[in-house]
Amino acid sequence: MSAYGRVRLEGGGKTVAMLARNRMITTRLAIPTTVLTFDSSPSYAAVRDGLLERGDLAPGMQLLNTYEWYRDTARPETGEDVEAGERGGGGRLVDLAHLEPVDTPHPDGSVHRTEYLDEAGTVVARDYRRHDGSVYVRIAQDAPRAQLVDPDGVVVRSFPGVPAWRRHWLRTLVRQQHTSGHTSGQTVVVTDTDTVLRELWQVEADVRFVHVLHEVHVQMTGEPPASAPIRPSLQPVLDQLERLDRLVVLSEVQRDDVVVRLPPVLRDRVVVLPLDTETAPPLDAKGVPATVAPRARAGFVMLGRLTPVKAVHEAVEVFALVVAHRPEARLDVYGEGPLRPELEQLITQRGLANHVRLRGFDETARDRLHEATAYVLTSSKETFGLAALEALGRGCPVVAYDVPYAPARIHDGVDGFRVPPGDRQAMAERIITMIDDPDLVQRMSEASHAAARRYEPARVAEEWRTLLAGL
């Protein structure tokens, strides 16, 4: 199982990586996988259909959501296991007729949720409803509590908060797996966010936890990563690492910086398992691309959300320097995010409207990697850089700020360029070099394909097989 907070069709790199990992395990290792989500969005049917249509969900993969699962369950299973703070059933839901109800519709035309507001307009409680209008869970806001309810309005289980309800759901799914015979051994839950891990690892069930660390583990204070302060959300994980079966990092360099902080007895729990990417076009027996199309002369690309950590404004400033000397240069940025208005304003201020284009979210954006001159990476921090890896797999060289830890897999001058973080002039000079030397770009393209072979799904899948077998 993968426990993930929320899945969207327009999800970012972490969502893409999580789905790709489950797809790889299911299709290459013949191990069925289930993705668990916990948000209250009513649109998971549409999300599931969209993921199936574009191939992100393969046969043998399930996408389950807490709210959707209980909405479709006529009578929730409570089981006999009760976590500390939980209470058994008994009694009916308290009548909230004195509060103002506000309904949110479900895409199927029924009521998805009813919010109850007090006189000040504050939400006091939320009822989530089945197709027939009956309440399946009430979540109180003033004293955090979740109550499971049967179709007759009888409370069958009370939890001290939503995380406890989520753990109850996980226990229920694990119990059902074992009862049905769908698993012959222990259940492995892979988490990708610190918050989900901290909520679930208290579960009292036969579960092994593997946590994948997608982010840089330290605060970016300017200190070396081996000594910089740990991110607050990750500190509890490292402090209680004995509760975790494996901590997966995405590069050897990051592993070395993490284990130096751990007691020797726990260091073997930190393992390196890279993300995977398909090489396209396929390589021949000698590792040489069967066909490599000529790359654009001055067309560069970025993929990622428009957020501070991606630092797209750095790329805009770099291209202001590039365009002053090579006016034919173009940068296409694919992705959406909260910084779009600021970036649009910056592009206009720099006179780059015809040179830097914000293309928004586009499912086909990765196809541009087949033809772009290079991929531009100006992030302030990256653990692996999925989009950069996908670029290499499509023969697209990468020019990047040398921040921890993603650019470490880029061989400077071979399959791309690495420049000091924030050195806009140096990056502009490398981009101009690529514009002026198509032969260099072509050699880098061929080298990119070769570098990406290390991350082909067949190889990474075997590493996951070894990890899972060793739990």
C-alpha positions in Angstrom: 0.0 0.0 0.0 1.0 3.6 -0.6 -0.5 6.1 1.9 -0.8 9.4 0.3 -2.6 12.5 1.4 -4.2 13.6 -1.9 -4.1 12.6 -5.6 -5.0 15.0 -8.4 -4.8 14.7 -12.1 -2.7 17.8 -12.2 -0.5 16.6 -9.3 3.2 17.5 -9.1 6.4 15.5 -9.3 5.9 13.7 -6.0 2.5 12.4 -7.1 3.9 11.4 -10.5 6.8 9.5 -8.7 4.4 7.8 -6.3 2.1 6.5 -9.0 5.1 5.5 -11.2 6.5 3.5 -8.3 3.3 1.6 -7.7 2.8 1.0 -11.4 6.4 -0.4 -11.6 5.9 -2.7 -8.6 2.5 -3.9 -10.0 3.5 -4.5 -13.6 7.1 -5.6 -13.2 7.0 -7.5 -9.9 3.4 -8.7 -10.2 2.6 -7.4 -6.7 -0.9 -5.7 -6.5 -0.7 -2.2 -5.1 -3.2 0.1 -3.4 -2.9 3.9 -3.1 -4.7 5.3 -0.1 -5.8 8.9 0.0 -7.4 10.8 2.9 -8.8 14.1 1.7 -12.5 14.8 1.5 -12.7 15.7 -2.2 -15.8 14.3 -3.8 -14.1 13.9 -7.2 -12.2 10.6 -6.9 -14.3 8.8 -9.5 -13.2 11.4 -12.1 -9.6 11.3 -10.8 -9.6 7.5 -11.1 -11.0 7.6 -14.6 -8.5 10.2 -15.7 -5.5 8.3 -14.3 -6.7 5.1 -16.0 -7.2 6.9 -19.3 -3.6 8.2 -19.4 -2.1 5.0 -18.1 -1.1 6.2 -14.6 -3.2 3.4 -13.1 -2.4 0.0 -14.4 -4.4 -3.3 -14.0 -3.7 -4.5 -10.5 -3.6 -1.0 -9.0 -6.3 0.4 -6.8 -6.9 4.0 -5.8 -9.0 4.2 -2.5 -10.1 7.3 -0.6 -11.3 7.3 3.1 -14.4 9.4 2.5 -15.4 7.6 -0.7 -14.9 4.2 0.9 -17.2 4.9 3.9 -19.7 6.7 1.7 -20.1 3.5 -0.4 -20.1 1.2 2.7 -23.6 0.5 3.9 -22.6 -0.5 7.4 -19.1 0.3 8.4 -17.1 -2.5 9.9 -15.9 -1.6 13.4 -13.9 -4.7 14.4 -12.9 -5.5 17.9 -9.6 -3.7 18.0 -9.9 -0.3 19.7 -7.0 2.2 19.8 -6.4 4.3 22.9 -8.9 7.1 22.9 -11.4 5.3 20.8 -14.9 4.5 22.0 -17.3 1.9 20.9 -20.8 2.6 19.6 -24.0 3.6 21.2 -26.4 6.4 21.0 -27.6 8.5 18.1 -26.0 11.6 16.5 -26.6 14.8 18.4 -29.2 17.0 16.7 -27.7 20.1 15.3 -31.0 21.8 14.2 -30.0 24.9 16.2 -27.1 25.6 13.7 -27.3 26.8 10.1 -26.7 23.9 7.7 -24.8 24.5 4.4 -24.8 21.7 1.9 -22.0 20.9 -0.6 -23.2 18.9 -3.6 -21.6 15.7 -4.8 -21.0 15.2 -8.6 -23.7 12.5 -8.7 -26.3 15.1 -7.6 -26.6 14.0 -4.0 -25.3 15.9 -0.9 -21.6 15.4 -0.3 -21.2 17.3 2.9 -23.3 19.4 5.3 -21.5 22.1 7.3 -23.1 23.5 10.5 -22.4 27.2 11.3 -22.9 29.0 14.5 -24.2 32.6 14.8 -20.7 33.9 14.0 -20.5 31.9 10.8 -17.9 29.5 12.3 -18.1 25.9 11.2 -18.9 23.8 14.3 -19.2 20.4 12.6 -19.3 18.6 9.2 -21.5 15.7 8.3 -20.4 13.6 5.3 -23.3 11.8 3.7 -24.0 8.6 1.7 -25.8 8.6 -1.6 -29.2 8.3 0.3 -28.5 11.3 2.4 -27.7 9.4 5.6 -24.6 10.5 7.6 -21.6 8.1 7.6 -19.1 10.3 9.6 -19.4 13.5 11.6 -16.3 15.6 12.3 -16.6 18.1 15.1 -14.4 21.1 14.9 -14.5 22.6 18.4 -13.4 19.4 20.2 -11.6 17.4 17.4 -13.5 14.2 17.1 -14.8 11.9 14.3 -17.8 9.7 14.7 -18.7 6.8 12.4 -22.4 6.4 11.9 -24.6 3.7 10.4 -27.5 4.4 8.0 -29.9 4.5 10.9 -28.1 7.4 12.5 -26.5 5.3 15.3 -22.9 6.1 16.2 -20.9 2.9 15.9 -17.4 4.2 16.8 -15.9 7.5 18.1 -12.3 8.6 17.5 -10.4 11.4 19.3 -9.5 12.9 15.9 -9.4 12.4 12.2 -5.9 10.7 12.3 -7.3 8.0 14.6 -10.1 7.4 12.1 -7.6 7.0 9.3 -5.7 4.5 11.4 -8.9 2.6 12.0 -9.5 2.5 8.2 -6.0 1.2 7.6 -6.5 -1.6 10.3 -9.8 -2.5 8.5 -8.2 -2.7 5.1 -5.3 -4.8 6.5 -7.7 -7.1 8.2 -9.8 -7.5 5.1 -6.7 -8.3 3.0 -5.7 -11.1 5.4 -9.2 -12.4 5.6 -9.6 -12.5 1.9 -6.3 -14.1 1.3 -5.0 -11.3 -0.9 -1.8 -11.2 1.0 0.0 -14.2 2.5 2.3 -12.2 4.8 2.7 -8.7 6.3 1.3 -5.5 4.8 3.9 -2.9 3.7 2.8 0.7 3.8 4.9 3.1 1.8 4.5 6.8 2.7 5.8 9.8 0.8 5.0 12.7 3.2 6.2 13.2 6.7 2.7 14.2 7.9 1.0 11.0 6.7 3.7 8.8 8.2 3.5 10.5 11.6 -0.3 10.0 11.5 -0.3 6.3 10.6 2.8 4.7 12.1 1.0 4.5 15.5 -1.4 2.0 14.0 -1.7 -1.2 16.0 -1.6 -3.7 13.2 0.8 -6.1 11.4 2.2 -3.4 9.2 5.8 -2.6 8.0 6.4 1.1 7.2 8.7 2.4 4.5 9.1 6.1 4.1 10.4 7.7 0.9 12.2 11.0 1.5 11.5 13.2 -1.6 12.6 16.5 -0.1 15.9 17.8 1.2 16.0 16.7 4.8 17.5 19.9 6.2 16.6 23.6 6.4 18.3 25.6 3.8 20.3 27.9 6.1 23.5 28.0 4.0 25.2 25.4 6.2 26.5 22.1 4.7 23.7 19.6 4.6 25.5 17.3 6.9 25.3 19.8 9.8 22.3 22.1 8.9 19.2 21.9 11.1 16.7 19.1 10.2 13.4 20.2 8.8 10.9 20.4 11.7 8.4 18.0 10.0 11.1 15.3 9.6 12.8 15.6 13.0 10.2 13.4 14.8 10.8 10.7 12.1 14.6 10.7 12.6 14.1 10.8 16.4 12.0 7.7 16.3 13.6 5.9 13.4 13.4 2.6 15.2 9.6 2.6 14.5 10.3 2.8 10.8 11.4 -0.3 8.9 13.2 1.5 6.1 13.9 5.2 5.2 14.4 5.5 1.5 16.5 8.4 0.1 17.0 9.0 -3.6 20.8 9.4 -3.8 24.0 8.2 -2.2 25.0 11.7 -1.3 21.9 12.3 0.7 22.1 9.0 2.5 25.6 9.9 3.6 24.4 13.2 5.0 21.5 11.5 6.8 23.2 8.5 8.4 26.0 10.7 9.9 23.3 12.0 12.4 22.1 8.5 13.4 23.2 5.9 15.9 25.2 3.2 14.2 22.5 0.6 15.0 20.0 2.5 12.9 22.1 3.4 9.9 21.3 0.2 7.9 17.6 1.3 7.9 18.5 4.2 5.5 18.7 2.8 1.9 19.1 4.4 -1.6 16.4 3.6 -4.1 16.3 6.1 -7.0 13.2 7.1 -9.0 12.7 5.4 -12.3 12.2 6.7 -15.8 11.7 5.2 -19.2 14.4 5.9 -21.8 12.9 7.2 -25.0 13.6 6.3 -27.7 14.7 2.8 -26.7 18.4 2.0 -26.6 20.1 -0.6 -28.7 22.2 -3.4 -27.4 25.2 -1.1 -27.1 23.3 1.5 -25.1 23.1 3.9 -28.0 19.7 5.5 -28.8 18.2 3.8 -31.9 17.1 7.1 -33.2 18.0 10.6 -32.0 16.2 13.5 -33.6 18.1 16.8 -33.9 17.4 19.1 -31.1 15.9 22.6 -31.3 18.6 25.3 -31.8 17.4 27.7 -29.0 14.3 26.2 -27.4 14.6 25.4 -23.7 12.0 24.0 -21.3 11.0 23.8 -17.6 8.4 21.5 -15.9 7.1 22.1 -12.4 4.8 24.0 -10.2 5.1 27.7 -10.0 6.1 27.8 -6.3 9.0 29.4 -4.5 11.1 26.2 -4.2 11.1 25.9 -8.0 12.5 29.4 -8.4 11.2 30.0 -11.9 12.0 33.7 -11.4 15.6 32.7 -11.5 15.2 31.3 -14.9 13.4 34.4 -16.1 16.3 36.6 -14.9 18.8 34.2 -16.6 16.9 34.5 -19.9 16.9 38.2 -19.7 20.7 37.9 -19.8 20.6 35.3 -22.6 18.2 37.2 -24.8 20.3 40.3 -24.7 22.9 38.3 -26.7 20.8 35.6 -28.4 17.4 37.1 -29.1 16.2 33.8 -30.7 16.3 32.1 -27.3 13.0 30.8 -26.0 11.9 29.2 -22.7 8.6 27.4 -22.2 7.5 26.8 -18.6 4.9 24.1 -18.0 3.1 24.0 -14.7 0.7 26.0 -12.6 1.0 27.5 -9.2 0.4 30.5 -6.9 3.4 32.5 -8.3 1.9 32.8 -11.8 0.8 36.5 -11.4 4.3 37.5 -10.1 6.0 35.7 -12.8 3.8 37.2 -15.5 4.7 40.6 -14.1 8.4 39.9 -14.1 8.3 38.6 -17.6 6.6 41.8 -18.7 9.0 44.0 -16.8 12.0 42.3 -18.4 10.5 42.6 -21.9 10.5 38.8 -22.3 6.9 38.3 -23.4 8.0 36.8 -26.7 10.8 34.8 -25.2 9.5 33.2 -21.9 6.1 31.7 -22.0 4.1 30.2 -19.1 2.3 27.3 -20.7 0.3 26.1 -17.7 -0.5 22.5 -16.9 -0.2 20.3 -20.0 -0.4 16.5 -19.9 1.8 16.4 -23.0 4.5 18.7 -21.7 7.0 15.9 -21.3 6.9 15.3 -25.1 8.8 18.7 -25.4 11.7 17.0 -23.8 12.3 15.0 -27.0 13.1 18.2 -28.9 14.2 20.9 -26.5 17.8 22.2 -26.6 18.0 21.6 -22.8 16.0 21.4 -19.6 16.5 24.3 -17.2 16.6 23.6 -13.4 16.8 26.6 -11.1 15.3 25.1 -8.0 16.5 26.2 -4.6 16.6 22.6 -3.5 15.9 19.2 -5.1 16.5 15.7 -3.8 16.3 13.9 -7.1 14.6 16.1 -9.7 12.0 13.8 -11.4 11.5 16.2 -14.3 15.3 16.4 -14.8 15.6 12.6 -14.7 12.7 12.4 -17.3 14.7 14.9 -19.4 17.8 12.7 -19.4 15.6 9.7 -20.3 14.4 11.5 -23.3 17.9 12.6 -24.3 17.4 16.2 -23.1 20.5 17.7 -21.5 20.1 19.5 -18.2 21.6 22.9 -17.2 21.1 23.3 -13.4 22.0 25.2 -10.3 24.2 22.8 -8.3 22.0 22.6 -5.2 21.5 19.5 -3.0 20.9 16.9 -4.3 19.5 16.4 -7.8 22.2 17.9 -10.0 24.7 15.4 -8.6 23.6 12.9 -11.3 24.4 15.5 -14.0 27.9 15.1 -15.3 29.1 18.6 -16.0 30.0 19.1 -19.6 28.9 15.6 -20.5 25.1 15.3 -20.3 24.5 18.9 -19.1 26.0 21.7 -17.1 26.1 22.4 -13.3 26.6 26.0 -12.2 26.9 27.5 -8.7 23.5 28.3 -7.1 22.3 31.8 -7.9 25.0 32.5 -10.5 22.8 33.8 -13.2 25.6 34.9 -15.4 27.2 31.5 -15.4 24.0 29.8 -16.3 23.3 32.3 -19.1 26.8 31.6 -20.5 26.2 27.8 -20.5 22.8 28.3 -22.3 24.5 30.6 -24.9 27.2 27.9 -25.4 24.5 25.4 -26.1 22.7 27.7 -28.6 26.0 28.3 -30.4 27.1 24.6 -30.5 24.4 22.2 -31.8 27.0 19.4 -32.1 27.7 19.7 -28.4 24.0 19.5 -27.6 23.7 16.4 -29.8 26.6 14.7 -27.9 25.1 15.6 -24.6 21.8 14.2 -25.8 23.3 10.9 -26.5 25.1 10.9 -23.2 21.8 11.7 -21.4 20.3 8.6 -22.8 23.2 6.5 -21.5 23.0 8.2 -18.0 19.3 7.4 -17.7 19.8 3.7 -18.1 20.7 3.5 -14.4 17.1 4.5 -13.7 15.2 2.3 -16.0 12.1 0.7 -14.4 13.4 -2.9 -14.8 16.5 -2.1 -12.7 14.8 0.0 -10.1 12.0 -2.6 -9.7 14.6 -5.3 -8.8 16.0 -3.0 -6.1 12.4 -2.6 -4.7 12.0 -6.4 -4.8 15.1 -6.8 -2.7 13.9 -4.2 -0.2 10.4 -5.7 0.2 11.8 -9.2 0.6 14.1 -8.0 3.3 11.4 -6.6 5.6 
